[in-house]
Amino acid sequence: MLKKYYLKGVYRGKVAQYYGLETAINKVQVEKPLFLSVEGLEGDQCADFRHHGGAERALHQYPYEHYASWEDKYGKTTEWNAPGMGENLSSEGMTEDIVCLGDRYLWGEAIIEISQPRSPCFKLNKRWGIEGFSNSMQETSRCGWLYRVIQPGMVSVNEPLELIERVPDAITIREVCDIFFGDPLNREKLQMLKQQNKLSYSWLRQIEQRLLSNEVENWHFRLLGHAK
C-alpha cells in the first residue's frame, strides 16, 4: 500500500485584487517546511469560505499533466503551468483516474484524506481569460481534488505523499466527477455516491437534494459568475 508520490511544488497565496476579483488564486511556491492545520497550509488564505476552504477543503491538488492538455486545446497564448488552477499541491503520476475518494496519505508529519473533487468556478475563466474554461474542466473531469486534514503536522515539498489507506470498493475521483457532473440525475449512481461516507458533507447534501427533487442545482453562478 505504501505508494510514494513526490510533489512538483507546494503553493500558498494571499487574498488580493486580481482579474477584477478578490481572490487568493494567485499562489507562490514555498520551499521551506510549513505547518498544515485542519484549515490548510500555514499562510494560505481564502477569499470566499462559503465556496472554498474549510476543514473538508483544506488542500487542493492538481495534476501537472493536465496543463499540456489545456495547452493543446487552447494554444500557447498563455503560460500553462502550475499553480495556475490555484492549487496547493502540484504532482505528476497522480490523476483523477488513479486516486480514489477517501485515500489517506502520510505527508511529512501530517495525514490527509481525499474528500471530494474540486468544483470548477468562474474565477478560472477570469484567471485564464477564457470564457467557459470552467465548463471545459467540468466536462472533462480534469478538476483535481481536495483534502481534509486528519492529522496536522509539519510538511514540505521534499516529503512525498505516501498512500497509507484506501477504503474497500473505492471509487476514483474521475468516477465521482463523471456521475456528479456528467450524469447528475442518475438515481442508481447517486444512491451509490450517497453511500460513500468519505465524500464531503456539502456534496452529500447536494446528492440528497437531487434525490428528493429530481432536479440539479443551478450551476450558472458557480461556472459563469452570473445567474444565466
C-alpha positions as CSV (number, residue, x, y, z in Angstrom):
1,M,0.0,0.0,0.0
2,L,2.9,2.4,0.7
3,K,3.0,4.0,-2.7
4,K,5.0,7.2,-2.7
5,Y,4.4,10.3,-4.9
6,Y,6.9,13.1,-4.9
7,L,5.5,16.6,-5.4
8,K,6.5,19.1,-8.1
9,G,5.5,22.1,-6.0
10,V,3.7,23.4,-2.9
11,Y,2.0,26.7,-3.1
12,R,0.1,29.2,-0.9
13,G,-1.5,32.6,-1.6
14,K,-2.9,35.7,0.0
15,V,-6.2,37.4,-0.8
16,A,-5.7,40.4,-3.2
17,Q,-7.4,42.0,-6.2
18,Y,-6.7,40.0,-9.3
19,Y,-8.6,39.8,-12.6
20,G,-11.3,42.1,-11.2
21,L,-11.9,39.8,-8.2
22,E,-10.9,39.5,-4.6
23,T,-9.2,36.1,-4.7
24,A,-6.2,34.1,-3.5
25,I,-6.0,32.1,-6.7
26,N,-2.5,33.5,-7.5
27,K,-0.3,31.4,-5.3
28,V,3.5,31.3,-4.9
29,Q,5.8,28.4,-4.5
30,V,7.1,27.6,-1.0
31,E,10.3,25.6,-0.5
32,K,10.5,25.7,3.3
33,P,8.6,23.4,5.7
34,L,5.1,24.6,6.7
35,F,2.6,23.7,9.3
36,L,-0.5,22.1,7.9
37,S,-3.5,22.6,10.2
38,V,-7.1,21.3,9.8
39,E,-7.8,24.6,7.9
40,G,-4.9,24.3,5.5
41,L,-1.3,25.4,4.9
42,E,0.2,28.0,7.2
43,G,-0.1,31.4,5.4
44,D,-2.5,30.2,2.7
45,Q,-5.6,32.4,2.6
46,C,-9.1,32.1,1.2
47,A,-11.4,34.9,-0.1
48,D,-14.7,33.0,-0.1
49,F,-15.2,30.5,2.7
50,R,-18.7,29.7,1.5
51,H,-17.4,28.0,-1.6
52,H,-13.7,27.4,-0.8
53,G,-11.6,26.4,2.1
54,G,-12.7,24.9,5.4
55,A,-12.0,21.6,7.1
56,E,-13.2,19.5,4.2
57,R,-11.5,21.6,1.5
58,A,-8.2,22.3,3.3
59,L,-5.9,21.5,0.4
60,H,-6.3,21.4,-3.4
61,Q,-4.1,19.2,-5.6
62,Y,-4.0,19.4,-9.3
63,P,-2.2,17.1,-11.8
64,Y,0.6,18.8,-13.6
65,E,-0.1,16.6,-16.7
66,H,-3.3,18.4,-17.4
67,Y,-1.6,21.7,-18.3
68,A,-0.3,20.1,-21.6
69,S,-3.9,19.1,-22.4
70,W,-5.1,22.6,-21.8
71,E,-2.3,24.0,-24.0
72,D,-3.3,21.6,-26.8
73,K,-6.9,22.8,-26.5
74,Y,-6.4,26.5,-26.1
75,G,-3.0,27.1,-27.6
76,K,0.2,28.7,-26.3
77,T,-1.1,32.2,-26.0
78,T,-0.6,31.9,-22.2
79,E,1.8,30.0,-20.0
80,W,0.1,26.8,-18.9
81,N,1.8,26.0,-15.7
82,A,1.3,25.3,-12.0
83,P,-0.1,26.8,-9.9
84,G,-2.5,28.3,-12.5
85,M,-5.5,26.5,-11.1
86,G,-4.9,27.9,-7.6
87,E,-3.6,24.5,-6.4
88,N,-1.7,24.0,-3.2
89,L,0.0,20.8,-4.4
90,S,1.3,20.0,-7.9
91,S,2.0,16.4,-8.8
92,E,2.9,14.1,-11.7
93,G,1.7,10.5,-11.7
94,M,-1.4,11.2,-9.7
95,T,-4.6,11.8,-11.7
96,E,-8.3,11.6,-11.3
97,D,-8.1,8.1,-12.9
98,I,-5.8,6.8,-10.2
99,V,-6.6,8.5,-6.9
100,C,-9.8,7.5,-5.0
101,L,-12.2,9.1,-2.7
102,G,-11.1,8.5,0.9
103,D,-7.5,7.8,0.0
104,R,-5.3,8.7,3.0
105,Y,-1.7,9.9,2.6
106,L,1.1,10.5,5.1
107,W,2.7,13.7,4.2
108,G,5.6,14.6,6.5
109,E,4.1,14.6,9.9
110,A,0.5,15.1,8.6
111,I,-2.2,12.7,7.4
112,I,-4.5,13.9,4.7
113,E,-7.6,12.3,3.1
114,I,-9.3,13.0,-0.3
115,S,-12.7,14.4,0.4
116,Q,-14.1,15.4,-3.0
117,P,-13.3,16.6,-6.5
118,R,-12.7,20.3,-7.0
119,S,-15.8,22.1,-8.3
120,P,-14.6,24.4,-11.1
121,C,-15.8,28.0,-10.8
122,F,-15.9,31.2,-12.9
123,K,-12.7,32.5,-11.3
124,L,-10.8,30.1,-13.6
125,N,-12.4,31.8,-16.6
126,K,-11.1,35.2,-15.3
127,R,-7.7,33.8,-14.4
128,W,-7.1,32.4,-17.9
129,G,-9.1,34.9,-19.9
130,I,-11.1,32.1,-21.4
131,E,-14.9,32.2,-21.3
132,G,-16.3,28.8,-20.5
133,F,-13.0,27.4,-19.2
134,S,-14.7,26.2,-16.0
135,N,-17.2,24.3,-18.2
136,S,-14.5,22.6,-20.1
137,M,-12.8,21.5,-16.9
138,Q,-16.1,20.1,-15.5
139,E,-17.0,18.3,-18.8
140,T,-13.6,16.6,-19.0
141,S,-13.4,15.7,-15.2
142,R,-9.9,17.3,-15.1
143,C,-10.8,19.0,-11.9
144,G,-8.2,18.0,-9.4
145,W,-9.3,17.1,-5.8
146,L,-9.5,18.4,-2.3
147,Y,-8.3,17.0,1.1
148,R,-9.4,17.1,4.7
149,V,-6.6,17.0,7.3
150,I,-6.8,14.0,9.6
151,Q,-3.6,14.8,11.5
152,P,-2.0,18.2,11.5
153,G,1.8,18.5,11.3
154,M,4.8,19.9,9.5
155,V,5.0,19.2,5.8
156,S,7.3,20.2,2.9
157,V,7.7,19.8,-0.9
158,N,10.6,17.5,-0.2
159,E,8.4,14.9,1.5
160,P,6.4,12.5,-0.6
161,L,2.7,11.7,-0.3
162,E,2.6,8.0,0.9
163,L,-0.6,6.2,0.3
164,I,-1.4,4.5,3.7
165,E,-5.1,3.6,3.4
166,R,-7.7,3.0,0.7
167,V,-11.3,2.2,1.5
168,P,-12.8,-1.1,0.3
169,D,-14.5,-0.8,-3.1
170,A,-13.0,2.6,-3.5
171,I,-14.1,4.8,-6.5
172,T,-11.8,7.1,-8.4
173,I,-12.2,10.8,-8.4
174,R,-13.0,10.6,-12.2
175,E,-15.9,8.3,-11.4
176,V,-17.2,10.7,-8.8
177,C,-16.9,13.6,-11.3
178,D,-18.5,11.6,-14.2
179,I,-21.5,10.9,-12.0
180,F,-21.9,14.2,-10.2
181,F,-21.2,16.4,-13.2
182,G,-21.8,14.2,-16.2
183,D,-24.9,12.1,-15.1
184,P,-26.3,14.2,-12.3
185,L,-29.8,12.7,-12.1
186,N,-29.0,9.0,-12.5
187,R,-30.7,7.8,-9.3
188,E,-28.9,4.5,-9.1
189,K,-25.5,6.2,-9.4
190,L,-26.5,9.0,-7.0
191,Q,-27.5,6.3,-4.4
192,M,-24.1,4.7,-4.9
193,L,-22.4,8.1,-4.3
194,K,-24.6,8.7,-1.2
195,Q,-23.1,5.5,0.3
196,Q,-19.6,7.0,0.1
197,N,-19.1,8.1,3.7
198,K,-15.8,9.7,2.8
199,L,-17.5,12.2,0.5
200,S,-17.7,15.7,1.8
201,Y,-20.8,16.8,3.6
202,S,-21.5,19.5,1.1
203,W,-21.5,17.1,-1.8
204,L,-23.6,14.5,0.1
205,R,-26.1,17.2,0.9
206,Q,-26.5,18.1,-2.8
207,I,-26.9,14.5,-3.7
208,E,-29.7,14.1,-1.2
209,Q,-31.4,17.2,-2.5
210,R,-31.2,15.8,-6.1
211,L,-32.7,12.5,-5.0
212,L,-35.6,14.4,-3.3
213,S,-36.3,16.9,-6.0
214,N,-35.2,15.1,-9.1
215,E,-33.6,18.4,-10.1
216,V,-30.0,19.6,-10.5
217,E,-28.9,22.6,-8.5
218,N,-28.2,25.8,-10.6
219,W,-24.6,25.7,-11.8
220,H,-24.7,29.0,-13.7
221,F,-23.3,31.2,-11.0
222,R,-20.5,28.8,-10.0
223,L,-19.4,28.2,-13.6
224,L,-20.1,31.6,-15.1
225,G,-20.3,34.1,-12.3
226,H,-23.8,35.2,-13.1
227,A,-27.3,33.8,-12.9
228,K,-27.7,32.7,-16.5
